Amino acid sequence: MDWTAEFDKQLAGELPDVTVACDEPMSRHTSFRIGGPARRMAFPKNGEQLVLLRAIGQRCGGRPLVIGNGTNLLSPDEGVDRLVIETSAAFQEITEGETPAAVTAAAGASLARLADFACRRGLGGLEFAHGIPGTVGGGVCMNAGAYGGEMKQVLQSAVVLFPEEGVRTLSCDALDLSYRHSLLTDRPDAVVLRATFQLTVGDATKIRENMRDLMARRKASQPLEWPSAGSTFKRPTGHFAGTLIDQCGLKGLQVGGAQVSEKHAGFLINRGGATCADVTALIEAVQARVFAQTGVRLEPEVRIIQG
């Protein structure tokens, strides 16, 4: 039986005020601007609604998928026969923490807003995050980082929903953060609800100058004018993915509308009309060439959603 009929029925009885879209294009919710329709996409207004939505979707066979603003996702062209729960629209609250120099942010808040909030209060440590086009939830899960900074350096704790265990507060140590990895990447069913960061008191003007400098460096070196999911590959031990790809002569390599950026080889971009199939074929071509010429296996950093 089609899971959506039972989902719609239970939703009407338990959460009648939650906005739900039918056959919502994933291309509207990913930075790659790629992806077919999600059978149902729900937009909860708070954590309680998210928890209930996830439970209803699980009961009905909707295989719930919680997303933020989709900056690290590649969604299939045929769409996803799943319940997608979008958190970036409402989970935006950022507040001062309970201890000095601490800041707490909801999972859907952008890392840029979080860094700006801290800067305006003269709190440093999040400058590296200002240009990362993701949300707090995704940043915690992937231990997002750039220019020598990473979430592990500033994260104090995170409140996480585990489907079988309920809501738990985990310390940074308990989250086991490492390069683009955490306890949560091993538990894709878990959902970050909010996180607290322990920052350092500094001079707001100097913090702002540092943020502007990092943003200028990012604009000068990265193809921000094209849709992408940021760095496509993880950094292999002892190497830089973009450098290896460039050395193999792959800048500009194109499959359909997907291309290895001519500005930064570590980025695969959507030049217009790219499909998920184009991007995955290009990923495989890059992996094969780099391995053949260097012996290094590139591992995708972008998360490819299963339909």
C-alpha positions in Angstrom: 0.0 0.0 0.0 1.2 3.5 -0.8 2.6 4.9 2.5 1.4 8.5 1.7 -2.3 7.7 2.2 -1.7 6.5 5.7 0.7 9.4 6.4 -1.8 12.0 5.3 -4.4 10.4 7.5 -2.3 10.3 10.6 -0.9 13.8 10.0 -4.4 15.2 9.8 -5.2 13.7 13.1 -2.0 14.5 15.0 -0.4 17.5 13.4 -3.1 19.3 11.3 -1.3 22.7 11.4 2.0 21.4 9.9 2.7 22.5 6.3 3.2 19.6 4.0 4.0 19.8 0.2 3.2 17.0 -2.2 5.8 16.1 -4.9 8.0 19.0 -3.9 11.1 19.2 -6.2 14.3 18.5 -4.3 16.0 20.8 -6.7 14.5 23.7 -4.8 16.0 22.6 -1.6 19.6 21.7 -2.5 22.5 24.0 -3.4 23.2 21.8 -6.5 19.7 22.7 -7.8 19.3 19.1 -8.7 16.7 16.5 -7.8 13.2 15.2 -8.6 10.2 15.4 -6.4 9.9 14.3 -2.8 6.6 12.5 -2.3 6.0 14.5 0.9 8.0 17.4 2.3 7.1 18.7 5.7 8.1 22.0 7.4 7.9 21.6 11.2 7.9 24.8 13.2 9.6 23.4 16.3 11.3 20.4 17.8 8.2 18.8 19.1 6.6 18.8 15.6 9.8 17.4 14.1 9.8 14.5 16.6 6.2 13.7 15.9 6.6 14.0 12.2 9.5 11.6 12.2 7.6 9.1 14.3 4.5 9.3 12.0 6.7 8.9 8.9 8.5 6.0 10.3 5.3 4.2 11.3 3.8 4.7 7.8 6.9 3.5 5.9 7.9 7.0 4.7 11.6 6.5 5.6 12.0 10.1 7.0 14.9 12.2 5.8 15.7 15.3 7.8 17.5 18.1 5.8 18.7 21.6 6.4 19.4 23.8 3.5 20.8 21.0 1.3 24.3 22.3 0.8 25.9 18.9 0.9 23.3 16.8 -0.8 22.8 15.3 -4.2 19.3 14.1 -4.8 18.2 11.6 -7.5 16.6 12.7 -10.7 13.6 10.4 -10.3 12.8 11.9 -6.9 12.6 10.3 -3.5 9.7 8.2 -2.4 10.2 9.4 1.2 9.0 11.9 3.8 11.5 14.8 3.7 11.5 17.0 6.7 13.0 20.5 6.0 14.3 22.3 9.1 16.0 25.4 7.7 12.8 27.3 7.3 11.9 27.5 11.0 14.7 26.2 13.1 16.5 29.5 13.2 16.8 30.6 16.8 20.2 31.7 18.1 20.6 32.9 21.7 23.3 33.6 24.2 24.2 30.5 26.2 23.9 29.9 29.9 27.6 30.3 30.5 29.8 33.3 29.6 30.9 33.4 26.0 28.6 30.5 25.0 26.1 30.6 22.1 23.2 28.2 21.4 21.8 27.7 18.0 18.9 25.7 16.5 19.9 23.1 13.9 18.4 25.0 10.9 20.3 28.3 11.6 23.0 29.0 9.0 26.6 28.9 10.0 26.9 32.4 8.5 24.3 33.8 10.8 25.8 32.0 13.8 29.2 33.5 13.1 27.7 36.9 12.6 25.7 36.6 15.9 28.9 35.8 17.8 30.9 38.5 16.1 28.4 41.2 17.1 28.8 40.2 20.7 32.6 40.2 20.5 32.9 36.4 20.6 35.6 34.8 18.4 36.2 31.2 17.3 33.6 30.9 14.5 35.2 33.1 11.9 36.0 30.1 9.8 32.3 29.1 9.6 31.1 32.4 8.2 31.6 31.4 4.6 30.5 27.8 4.9 27.1 27.5 3.2 25.5 25.0 5.6 23.5 24.9 8.8 24.3 24.2 12.4 22.9 20.7 12.2 24.9 19.7 9.2 28.0 21.4 10.5 27.9 19.5 13.7 27.2 16.2 11.9 30.1 16.6 9.4 32.4 18.5 11.7 32.4 21.3 9.1 35.6 23.3 8.8 37.6 25.6 6.6 40.9 27.6 6.7 42.3 25.8 9.8 39.1 25.9 11.8 36.5 23.2 12.5 33.5 22.7 14.7 35.4 20.4 17.0 37.3 23.5 18.3 34.3 25.4 19.5 31.4 22.9 20.0 30.5 22.3 23.6 27.5 20.0 23.2 24.6 19.1 21.0 21.0 18.0 21.6 20.3 15.0 19.3 17.1 13.0 18.6 17.8 9.3 18.3 14.7 7.4 17.0 15.1 4.4 19.3 16.5 6.3 22.3 14.8 9.7 22.4 16.5 13.1 22.8 19.9 13.1 24.4 22.5 15.9 25.1 26.0 14.8 24.0 29.2 16.5 24.8 31.7 17.4 22.0 33.9 14.5 23.2 30.9 12.1 23.1 30.2 13.1 19.5 33.6 11.8 18.5 34.3 14.6 15.9 37.1 14.0 13.4 37.7 15.1 9.8 34.2 15.2 8.1 33.0 12.6 10.6 31.2 12.2 13.9 29.1 9.7 15.8 26.2 11.1 13.8 27.6 10.2 10.4 27.6 6.6 11.6 24.0 7.1 12.7 22.2 8.8 9.8 18.9 8.3 11.5 19.9 10.7 14.3 18.9 14.4 14.0 20.6 17.3 15.6 18.1 19.7 17.2 20.4 22.4 18.6 24.0 22.9 19.6 25.9 25.1 22.1 29.3 26.6 21.3 31.9 27.8 23.7 33.7 30.8 22.3 36.3 33.3 23.4 35.9 37.0 24.2 37.6 39.2 21.6 37.4 42.5 19.7 34.4 42.6 17.5 36.2 44.8 14.9 39.1 42.4 14.5 36.8 39.4 14.4 34.8 41.1 11.6 38.0 41.9 9.7 39.1 38.2 10.0 35.7 37.1 8.7 35.9 39.5 5.7 39.4 38.3 4.9 38.4 34.7 4.9 35.3 35.5 2.7 37.5 37.4 0.2 39.8 34.4 0.0 36.9 32.1 -0.6 35.4 34.2 -3.3 38.8 34.5 -5.1 39.5 30.7 -5.1 36.1 29.0 -5.3 33.3 29.0 -8.0 30.6 30.5 -5.8 28.8 31.8 -8.9 27.7 28.2 -9.9 25.4 25.8 -8.1 27.5 23.1 -6.3 27.7 21.2 -3.0 31.1 22.7 -2.1 34.1 20.5 -2.0 33.0 17.3 -3.7 35.7 15.0 -2.3 37.1 14.5 1.2 40.8 15.4 1.7 42.8 12.2 1.2 45.6 11.6 3.8 48.7 13.5 2.7 47.1 15.1 -0.3 44.6 17.8 -1.4 41.8 16.5 -3.6 41.6 19.6 -5.8 45.4 19.5 -6.4 45.3 15.8 -7.4 42.4 16.4 -9.8 44.1 19.4 -11.3 47.4 17.5 -11.7 45.5 14.8 -13.6 44.4 17.4 -16.1 40.7 17.2 -15.2 39.8 20.8 -14.8 36.9 21.6 -17.2 36.0 17.9 -17.7 32.3 17.8 -18.3 29.5 15.2 -18.3 26.2 16.7 -19.4 25.6 19.8 -17.4 28.1 18.8 -14.7 31.7 20.1 -14.8 34.9 20.0 -12.8 35.3 23.7 -12.0 38.0 25.5 -14.0 38.5 27.8 -11.0 38.9 25.1 -8.3 39.2 21.4 -9.3 37.9 20.2 -6.0 34.4 21.5 -6.9 32.0 19.9 -9.3 29.5 22.4 -10.5 26.1 22.6 -12.2 26.8 24.6 -15.4 23.1 24.5 -16.2 20.6 21.6 -16.5 22.9 19.1 -14.8 21.3 15.9 -13.5 22.1 13.7 -10.6 23.2 11.1 -13.2 25.6 13.7 -14.8 27.2 14.5 -11.4 27.6 10.8 -10.3 29.1 9.9 -13.7 31.5 12.8 -13.4 32.4 11.8 -9.8 33.2 8.3 -11.0 35.3 9.5 -13.9 37.3 11.7 -11.7 37.8 8.9 -9.1 38.9 6.5 -11.9 41.4 8.9 -13.5 43.0 10.1 -10.2 43.4 6.5 -9.0 44.9 5.4 -12.3 47.4 8.2 -12.3 48.2 8.6 -8.6 47.0 5.5 -6.8 44.9 7.7 -4.5 41.2 6.8 -4.0 39.0 9.9 -3.6 36.0 9.5 -1.4 33.0 11.8 -2.0 32.2 14.3 0.7 28.8 15.1 -0.9 26.0 13.0 0.5 24.1 11.1 -2.2 20.5 10.5 -1.2 18.9 7.2 -1.9 15.5 7.4 -3.4 
